[in-house]
Amino acid sequence: MNKTILILIVAALFAQNIAAQIAPDSLGNRIPDFSYCGYQASNVPIPELPVKIIVPLTTGDATALIQDAVDQVAQLPLDKNGFRGAILLR
C-alpha cells in the first residue's frame, strides 16, 4: 500500500475518533480534548530543574523583572539534558 494512502487512512480514522469524543450534547455544549496539551503531549513528566533566578513578589507590573530573568537564564549554558535552568516566580 502506498505510504500516502496509508497516512490518509490513519488521519481519517483519527479525525473520526476525535470528532466522536468532542461531539456536542443536545444543547450544543462540547468538552474539548485537552489531553495532549501538557509537556511533551503529557507523555513525559515535567523535568525538575535547578532554580537559577528568583523573581520576588512585587507590587505593580513585574514584566521587566520577569523579562530580565528570562534574558539572564537564556545566556546560561545548556546542561547535559539541554536545559538552562528554571526561574522561580514568588
MMTF fields as JSON, N, C-alpha, C and O atoms, coordinates in Angstrom:
{
  "mmtfVersion": "1.0.0",
  "mmtfProducer": "UNKNOWN",
  "numBonds": 359,
  "numAtoms": 360,
  "numGroups": 90,
  "numChains": 1,
  "numModels": 1,
  "chainsPerModel": [1],
  "groupsPerChain": [90],
  "chainIdList": ["A"],
  "bondAtomList": [4, 2, 8, 6, 12, 10, 16, 14, 20, 18, 24, 22, 28, 26, 32, 30, 36, 34, 40, 38, 44, 42, 48, 46, 52, 50, 56, 54, 60, 58, 64, 62, 68, 66, 72, 70, 76, 74, 80, 78, 84, 82, 88, 86, 92, 90, 96, 94, 100, 98, 104, 102, 108, 106, 112, 110, 116, 114, 120, 118, 124, 122, 128, 126, 132, 130, 136, 134, 140, 138, 144, 142, 148, 146, 152, 150, 156, 154, 160, 158, 164, 162, 168, 166, 172, 170, 176, 174, 180, 178, 184, 182, 188, 186, 192, 190, 196, 194, 200, 198, 204, 202, 208, 206, 212, 210, 216, 214, 220, 218, 224, 222, 228, 226, 232, 230, 236, 234, 240, 238, 244, 242, 248, 246, 252, 250, 256, 254, 260, 258, 264, 262, 268, 266, 272, 270, 276, 274, 280, 278, 284, 282, 288, 286, 292, 290, 296, 294, 300, 298, 304, 302, 308, 306, 312, 310, 316, 314, 320, 318, 324, 322, 328, 326, 332, 330, 336, 334, 340, 338, 344, 342, 348, 346, 352, 350, 356, 354],
  "bondOrderList": [1, 1, 1, 1, 1, 1, 1, 1, 1, 1, 1, 1, 1, 1, 1, 1, 1, 1, 1, 1, 1, 1, 1, 1, 1, 1, 1, 1, 1, 1, 1, 1, 1, 1, 1, 1, 1, 1, 1, 1, 1, 1, 1, 1, 1, 1, 1, 1, 1, 1, 1, 1, 1, 1, 1, 1, 1, 1, 1, 1, 1, 1, 1, 1, 1, 1, 1, 1, 1, 1, 1, 1, 1, 1, 1, 1, 1, 1, 1, 1, 1, 1, 1, 1, 1, 1, 1, 1, 1],
  "groupList": [{"groupName": "MET", "atomNameList": ["N", "CA", "C", "O"], "elementList": ["N", "C", "C", "O"], "formalChargeList": [0, 0, 0, 0], "bondAtomList": [1, 0, 2, 1, 3, 2], "bondOrderList": [1, 1, 2], "singleLetterCode": "M", "chemCompType": "L-PEPTIDE LINKING"}, {"groupName": "ASN", "atomNameList": ["N", "CA", "C", "O"], "elementList": ["N", "C", "C", "O"], "formalChargeList": [0, 0, 0, 0], "bondAtomList": [1, 0, 2, 1, 3, 2], "bondOrderList": [1, 1, 2], "singleLetterCode": "N", "chemCompType": "L-PEPTIDE LINKING"}, {"groupName": "LYS", "atomNameList": ["N", "CA", "C", "O"], "elementList": ["N", "C", "C", "O"], "formalChargeList": [0, 0, 0, 0], "bondAtomList": [1, 0, 2, 1, 3, 2], "bondOrderList": [1, 1, 2], "singleLetterCode": "K", "chemCompType": "L-PEPTIDE LINKING"}, {"groupName": "THR", "atomNameList": ["N", "CA", "C", "O"], "elementList": ["N", "C", "C", "O"], "formalChargeList": [0, 0, 0, 0], "bondAtomList": [1, 0, 2, 1, 3, 2], "bondOrderList": [1, 1, 2], "singleLetterCode": "T", "chemCompType": "L-PEPTIDE LINKING"}, {"groupName": "ILE", "atomNameList": ["N", "CA", "C", "O"], "elementList": ["N", "C", "C", "O"], "formalChargeList": [0, 0, 0, 0], "bondAtomList": [1, 0, 2, 1, 3, 2], "bondOrderList": [1, 1, 2], "singleLetterCode": "I", "chemCompType": "L-PEPTIDE LINKING"}, {"groupName": "LEU", "atomNameList": ["N", "CA", "C", "O"], "elementList": ["N", "C", "C", "O"], "formalChargeList": [0, 0, 0, 0], "bondAtomList": [1, 0, 2, 1, 3, 2], "bondOrderList": [1, 1, 2], "singleLetterCode": "L", "chemCompType": "L-PEPTIDE LINKING"}, {"groupName": "VAL", "atomNameList": ["N", "CA", "C", "O"], "elementList": ["N", "C", "C", "O"], "formalChargeList": [0, 0, 0, 0], "bondAtomList": [1, 0, 2, 1, 3, 2], "bondOrderList": [1, 1, 2], "singleLetterCode": "V", "chemCompType": "L-PEPTIDE LINKING"}, {"groupName": "ALA", "atomNameList": ["N", "CA", "C", "O"], "elementList": ["N", "C", "C", "O"], "formalChargeList": [0, 0, 0, 0], "bondAtomList": [1, 0, 2, 1, 3, 2], "bondOrderList": [1, 1, 2], "singleLetterCode": "A", "chemCompType": "L-PEPTIDE LINKING"}, {"groupName": "PHE", "atomNameList": ["N", "CA", "C", "O"], "elementList": ["N", "C", "C", "O"], "formalChargeList": [0, 0, 0, 0], "bondAtomList": [1, 0, 2, 1, 3, 2], "bondOrderList": [1, 1, 2], "singleLetterCode": "F", "chemCompType": "L-PEPTIDE LINKING"}, {"groupName": "GLN", "atomNameList": ["N", "CA", "C", "O"], "elementList": ["N", "C", "C", "O"], "formalChargeList": [0, 0, 0, 0], "bondAtomList": [1, 0, 2, 1, 3, 2], "bondOrderList": [1, 1, 2], "singleLetterCode": "Q", "chemCompType": "L-PEPTIDE LINKING"}, {"groupName": "PRO", "atomNameList": ["N", "CA", "C", "O"], "elementList": ["N", "C", "C", "O"], "formalChargeList": [0, 0, 0, 0], "bondAtomList": [1, 0, 2, 1, 3, 2], "bondOrderList": [1, 1, 2], "singleLetterCode": "P", "chemCompType": "L-PEPTIDE LINKING"}, {"groupName": "ASP", "atomNameList": ["N", "CA", "C", "O"], "elementList": ["N", "C", "C", "O"], "formalChargeList": [0, 0, 0, 0], "bondAtomList": [1, 0, 2, 1, 3, 2], "bondOrderList": [1, 1, 2], "singleLetterCode": "D", "chemCompType": "L-PEPTIDE LINKING"}, {"groupName": "SER", "atomNameList": ["N", "CA", "C", "O"], "elementList": ["N", "C", "C", "O"], "formalChargeList": [0, 0, 0, 0], "bondAtomList": [1, 0, 2, 1, 3, 2], "bondOrderList": [1, 1, 2], "singleLetterCode": "S", "chemCompType": "L-PEPTIDE LINKING"}, {"groupName": "GLY", "atomNameList": ["N", "CA", "C", "O"], "elementList": ["N", "C", "C", "O"], "formalChargeList": [0, 0, 0, 0], "bondAtomList": [1, 0, 2, 1, 3, 2], "bondOrderList": [1, 1, 2], "singleLetterCode": "G", "chemCompType": "PEPTIDE LINKING"}, {"groupName": "ARG", "atomNameList": ["N", "CA", "C", "O"], "elementList": ["N", "C", "C", "O"], "formalChargeList": [0, 0, 0, 0], "bondAtomList": [1, 0, 2, 1, 3, 2], "bondOrderList": [1, 1, 2], "singleLetterCode": "R", "chemCompType": "L-PEPTIDE LINKING"}, {"groupName": "TYR", "atomNameList": ["N", "CA", "C", "O"], "elementList": ["N", "C", "C", "O"], "formalChargeList": [0, 0, 0, 0], "bondAtomList": [1, 0, 2, 1, 3, 2], "bondOrderList": [1, 1, 2], "singleLetterCode": "Y", "chemCompType": "L-PEPTIDE LINKING"}, {"groupName": "CYS", "atomNameList": ["N", "CA", "C", "O"], "elementList": ["N", "C", "C", "O"], "formalChargeList": [0, 0, 0, 0], "bondAtomList": [1, 0, 2, 1, 3, 2], "bondOrderList": [1, 1, 2], "singleLetterCode": "C", "chemCompType": "L-PEPTIDE LINKING"}, {"groupName": "GLU", "atomNameList": ["N", "CA", "C", "O"], "elementList": ["N", "C", "C", "O"], "formalChargeList": [0, 0, 0, 0], "bondAtomList": [1, 0, 2, 1, 3, 2], "bondOrderList": [1, 1, 2], "singleLetterCode": "E", "chemCompType": "L-PEPTIDE LINKING"}],
  "groupTypeList": [0, 1, 2, 3, 4, 5, 4, 5, 4, 6, 7, 7, 5, 8, 7, 9, 1, 4, 7, 7, 9, 4, 7, 10, 11, 12, 5, 13, 1, 14, 4, 10, 11, 8, 12, 15, 16, 13, 15, 9, 7, 12, 1, 6, 10, 4, 10, 17, 5, 10, 6, 2, 4, 4, 6, 10, 5, 3, 3, 13, 11, 7, 3, 7, 5, 4, 9, 11, 7, 6, 11, 9, 6, 7, 9, 5, 10, 5, 11, 2, 1, 13, 8, 14, 13, 7, 4, 5, 5, 14],
  "groupIdList": [1, 2, 3, 4, 5, 6, 7, 8, 9, 10, 11, 12, 13, 14, 15, 16, 17, 18, 19, 20, 21, 22, 23, 24, 25, 26, 27, 28, 29, 30, 31, 32, 33, 34, 35, 36, 37, 38, 39, 40, 41, 42, 43, 44, 45, 46, 47, 48, 49, 50, 51, 52, 53, 54, 55, 56, 57, 58, 59, 60, 61, 62, 63, 64, 65, 66, 67, 68, 69, 70, 71, 72, 73, 74, 75, 76, 77, 78, 79, 80, 81, 82, 83, 84, 85, 86, 87, 88, 89, 90],
  "secStructList": [7, 7, 2, 2, 2, 2, 2, 2, 2, 2, 2, 2, 2, 2, 2, 2, 2, 2, 2, 2, 2, 6, 7, 7, 7, 6, 6, 1, 7, 7, 7, 7, 7, 7, 6, 6, 7, 1, 4, 4, 4, 4, 6, 1, 7, 7, 7, 7, 7, 7, 3, 3, 3, 3, 3, 7, 7, 7, 1, 1, 7, 7, 2, 2, 2, 2, 2, 2, 2, 2, 2, 2, 2, 2, 6, 1, 7, 7, 7, 6, 6, 1, 7, 7, 7, 3, 3, 3, 3, 7],
  "xCoordList": [0.84, 0.0, 0.888, 1.913, 0.506, 1.229, 1.239, 0.218, 2.407, 2.518, 1.557, 0.991, 1.37, 0.476, -0.949, -1.637, -1.395, -2.754, -2.898, -3.912, -1.897, -1.943, -2.017, -2.779, -1.24, -1.27, -2.644, -3.163, -3.24, -4.564, -5.625, -6.523, -5.519, -6.473, -6.344, -7.349, -5.12, -4.891, -5.391, -6.022, -5.117, -5.57, -7.097, -7.67, -7.751, -9.212, -9.789, -10.753, -9.212, -9.684, -9.466, -10.32, -8.325, -8.03, -9.034, -9.551, -9.312, -10.257, -11.653, -12.347, -12.065, -13.377, -13.414, -14.412, -12.334, -12.263, -12.335, -13.064, -11.587, -11.595, -12.975, -13.475, -13.599, -14.923, -15.94, -16.816, -15.828, -16.756, -16.545, -17.506, -15.308, -15.017, -15.51, -15.846, -15.556, -15.923, -17.261, -17.537, -18.083, -19.404, -20.218, -20.194, -20.938, -21.735, -22.93, -23.436, -23.367, -24.558, -25.8, -25.689, -26.969, -28.218, -28.332, -29.105, -27.563, -27.588, -26.452, -26.322, -25.635, -24.51, -23.234, -22.238, -23.249, -22.053, -21.05, -21.427, -19.771, -18.706, -17.68, -17.483, -17.044, -15.912, -14.68, -14.489, -13.832, -12.637, -11.671, -11.6, -10.945, -9.939, -8.611, -7.92, -8.258, -7.001, -5.938, -4.928, -6.145, -5.263, -3.84, -2.928, -3.628, -2.281, -1.675, -0.723, -2.198, -1.724, -0.531, 0.106, -0.217, 0.858, 2.23, 2.381, 3.229, 4.622, 4.813, 4.479, 5.338, 5.556, 4.309, 4.367, 3.175, 1.872, 1.448, 0.712, 1.897, 1.573, 2.081, 1.616, 3.026, 3.59, 4.843, 5.297, 5.402, 6.65, 6.453, 5.876, 6.903, 6.778, 7.577, 8.605, 7.101, 7.833, 9.145, 9.134, 10.271, 11.547, 11.705, 11.216, 12.389, 12.703, 14.055, 15.053, 14.069, 15.284, 15.767, 14.967, 17.067, 17.568, 17.14, 17.174, 16.738, 16.35, 17.617, 18.544, 17.639, 18.793, 18.539, 19.463, 17.287, 16.93, 15.579, 14.671, 15.453, 14.175, 13.689, 14.407, 12.47, 11.84, 10.914, 9.923, 11.236, 10.433, 9.061, 8.854, 8.141, 6.816, 6.952, 7.62, 6.321, 6.365, 4.958, 4.066, 4.778, 3.504, 3.647, 4.707, 2.589, 2.638, 3.088, 3.048, 3.507, 3.864, 5.263, 6.233, 5.37, 6.667, 7.197, 8.132, 6.624, 7.023, 8.521, 9.169, 9.076, 10.502, 11.375, 12.394, 10.977, 11.749, 11.749, 12.784, 10.58, 10.468, 11.252, 11.951, 11.141, 11.883, 13.382, 14.122, 13.841, 15.262, 15.724, 16.805, 14.911, 15.258, 15.33, 16.25, 14.369, 14.38, 15.637, 16.287, 15.98, 17.182, 18.454, 19.36, 18.512, 19.694, 19.821, 20.906, 18.723, 18.776, 19.073, 19.729, 18.599, 18.862, 20.35, 20.79, 21.126, 22.576, 23.368, 24.552, 22.734, 23.422, 23.673, 22.924, 24.718, 24.971, 23.939, 23.366, 23.718, 22.811, 23.469, 24.682, 22.654, 23.183, 23.16, 22.816, 23.519, 23.609, 22.257, 22.209, 21.148, 19.816, 19.21, 18.07, 19.98, 19.509, 18.736, 18.048, 18.839, 18.153, 19.14, 20.304, 18.671, 19.498, 19.182, 20.052, 17.982, 17.57, 16.192, 15.585, 15.712, 14.351, 14.383, 15.353, 13.279, 13.049, 11.911, 10.844, 12.125, 11.093, 10.41, 11.056, 9.089, 8.295, 7.681, 6.921, 8.0, 7.46, 6.168, 5.561],
  "yCoordList": [-1.175, 0.0, 1.241, 1.277, 2.221, 3.475, 4.165, 4.203, 4.715, 5.374, 6.551, 6.781, 7.291, 8.447, 8.014, 8.639, 6.945, 6.453, 5.961, 6.222, 5.258, 4.753, 5.913, 5.851, 6.954, 8.116, 8.765, 9.153, 8.891, 9.485, 8.648, 9.194, 7.328, 6.442, 6.601, 6.727, 6.595, 6.745, 8.111, 8.211, 9.165, 10.507, 10.573, 11.207, 9.931, 9.938, 9.199, 9.665, 8.058, 7.304, 8.102, 8.111, 8.765, 9.585, 10.729, 11.011, 11.385, 12.509, 12.046, 12.752, 10.863, 10.339, 10.077, 10.365, 9.535, 9.241, 10.525, 10.594, 11.535, 12.814, 13.452, 13.979, 13.411, 14.008, 13.339, 14.007, 12.028, 11.307, 11.713, 11.765, 11.999, 12.365, 13.763, 14.04, 14.645, 16.027, 16.405, 17.583, 15.408, 15.687, 16.49, 16.196, 17.5, 18.321, 17.555, 16.616, 17.979, 17.383, 18.016, 18.752, 17.732, 18.213, 19.738, 20.319, 20.385, 21.851, 22.497, 23.721, 21.66, 22.185, 22.365, 22.857, 21.969, 22.083, 21.001, 19.869, 21.356, 20.396, 20.392, 21.39, 19.261, 19.17, 18.985, 17.914, 20.021, 19.897, 18.854, 18.634, 18.227, 17.243, 17.958, 18.296, 18.186, 18.843, 17.827, 18.212, 16.572, 15.532, 15.615, 15.053, 16.296, 16.38, 17.76, 18.104, 18.55, 19.926, 20.034, 21.086, 19.015, 19.099, 18.988, 18.881, 19.016, 18.896, 17.6, 16.521, 17.702, 16.567, 15.69, 14.474, 16.345, 15.683, 14.896, 13.916, 15.306, 14.669, 13.235, 12.468, 12.875, 11.525, 11.429, 10.331, 12.588, 12.632, 13.569, 14.644, 13.206, 14.126, 15.408, 15.389, 16.504, 17.761, 17.601, 17.179, 17.932, 17.755, 18.752, 19.879, 18.323, 19.219, 19.844, 19.146, 21.161, 21.885, 22.711, 23.122, 22.955, 23.813, 25.261, 25.757, 25.926, 27.331, 28.164, 28.074, 28.973, 29.832, 31.272, 31.976, 31.703, 33.072, 33.052, 32.325, 33.849, 34.019, 35.439, 36.411, 35.54, 36.849, 37.06, 36.346, 38.039, 38.236, 38.825, 39.455, 38.605, 39.198, 40.708, 41.212, 41.418, 42.874, 43.417, 42.723, 44.648, 45.302, 45.981, 46.509, 45.959, 46.583, 45.605, 44.387, 46.157, 45.384, 44.797, 45.534, 43.478, 42.801, 42.358, 41.56, 42.858, 42.425, 42.589, 41.667, 43.724, 43.979, 43.029, 42.541, 42.768, 41.838, 40.434, 39.769, 39.994, 38.649, 38.566, 37.582, 39.59, 39.572, 39.567, 38.882, 40.33, 40.351, 38.965, 38.519, 38.284, 36.927, 35.976, 35.162, 36.069, 35.222, 35.489, 34.554, 36.755, 37.11, 36.564, 36.092, 36.631, 36.121, 34.608, 34.094, 33.903, 32.44, 32.017, 31.0, 32.783, 32.459, 32.504, 31.875, 33.238, 33.337, 32.198, 32.027, 31.426, 30.328, 29.185, 29.018, 28.391, 27.237, 26.134, 26.021, 25.338, 24.19, 23.107, 22.906, 22.408, 21.264, 20.033, 20.14, 18.883, 17.668, 17.248, 16.495, 17.733, 17.387, 18.476, 18.357, 19.536, 20.59, 21.704, 22.48, 21.794, 22.834, 23.829, 23.502, 25.047, 26.087, 26.267, 26.684, 25.969, 26.143, 26.771, 27.079, 26.955, 27.46, 28.846, 29.25, 29.559, 30.846, 30.626, 30.15, 30.964, 30.811, 32.147, 33.135, 32.182, 33.384, 33.277, 32.347, 34.223, 34.214, 34.964, 35.066],
  "zCoordList": [0.0, 0.0, 0.0, 0.68, -0.737, -0.836, 0.529, 1.215, 0.926, 2.234, 2.356, 3.425, 1.278, 1.319, 1.614, 2.421, 0.963, 1.183, 2.621, 3.268, 3.116, 4.482, 5.48, 6.445, 5.253, 6.143, 6.114, 7.161, 4.939, 4.828, 5.542, 6.183, 5.431, 6.11, 7.627, 8.327, 8.128, 9.563, 10.027, 11.08, 9.256, 9.625, 9.654, 10.54, 8.704, 8.671, 9.874, 10.481, 10.222, 11.385, 12.667, 13.554, 12.76, 13.936, 14.031, 15.112, 12.917, 12.906, 13.326, 14.058, 12.866, 13.269, 14.77, 15.431, 15.3, 16.726, 17.539, 18.528, 17.131, 17.842, 17.754, 18.747, 16.57, 16.402, 17.321, 17.87, 17.49, 18.364, 19.823, 20.592, 20.211, 21.602, 21.94, 23.092, 20.952, 21.25, 20.624, 20.397, 20.349, 19.782, 20.782, 21.977, 20.31, 21.228, 21.795, 21.181, 22.982, 23.573, 22.938, 21.957, 23.49, 22.899, 22.926, 22.164, 23.804, 23.885, 23.093, 23.059, 22.461, 21.691, 22.486, 21.956, 23.763, 24.6, 24.233, 23.93, 24.263, 23.967, 25.09, 25.783, 25.249, 26.165, 25.292, 24.715, 25.186, 24.348, 24.893, 26.102, 24.014, 24.395, 24.608, 23.646, 25.861, 26.187, 26.619, 27.207, 26.345, 26.859, 26.327, 26.934, 25.216, 24.651, 24.827, 24.127, 25.738, 25.916, 26.853, 26.905, 27.57, 28.555, 27.947, 26.73, 28.801, 28.399, 27.616, 28.106, 26.426, 25.525, 25.437, 25.618, 25.152, 24.971, 26.206, 26.091, 27.362, 28.648, 28.747, 29.589, 27.898, 27.935, 28.8, 29.123, 29.175, 29.921, 31.109, 30.939, 32.284, 33.42, 33.177, 32.5, 33.729, 33.622, 34.39, 35.546, 33.764, 34.46, 35.598, 35.528, 36.638, 37.746, 37.445, 37.262, 37.396, 37.035, 38.219, 39.059, 38.289, 39.357, 39.119, 37.992, 40.196, 40.098, 39.937, 40.742, 38.886, 38.629, 39.065, 39.474, 38.977, 39.351, 40.054, 39.651, 41.1, 41.8, 41.53, 41.764, 41.038, 40.846, 42.042, 42.197, 42.884, 44.093, 43.782, 42.745, 44.699, 44.604, 44.721, 45.623, 43.815, 43.849, 43.665, 43.178, 44.056, 43.769, 42.416, 42.079, 41.664, 40.344, 39.269, 39.448, 38.176, 36.988, 37.124, 37.302, 37.04, 37.154, 35.796, 35.732, 34.721, 33.379, 33.152, 32.657, 33.498, 33.261, 34.084, 33.596, 35.333, 36.172, 35.581, 35.529, 35.138, 34.565, 33.261, 33.021, 32.42, 31.16, 31.401, 30.696, 32.398, 32.732, 33.18, 32.798, 33.986, 34.434, 33.246, 33.16, 32.329, 31.131, 30.313, 29.847, 30.139, 29.371, 30.025, 29.338, 31.361, 32.064, 31.927, 31.653, 32.115, 32.01, 30.569, 30.343, 29.614, 28.205, 27.879, 26.917, 28.666, 28.438, 29.081, 28.787, 29.946, 30.619, 29.651, 28.688, 29.888, 29.017, 29.25, 30.334, 28.235, 28.349, 29.196, 29.132, 29.992, 30.725, 29.818, 28.641, 30.346, 29.525, 28.947, 27.974, 29.544, 29.046, 28.164, 27.713, 27.921, 27.047, 27.734, 27.07, 29.068, 29.82, 30.394, 30.627, 30.622, 31.232, 32.709, 33.475, 33.118, 34.491, 34.555, 33.529, 35.761, 35.965, 36.587, 37.228, 36.371, 37.021, 37.998, 37.611, 39.251, 40.272, 40.472, 40.821, 40.251, 40.482, 41.857, 42.126, 42.74, 44.103, 44.162, 45.229]
}
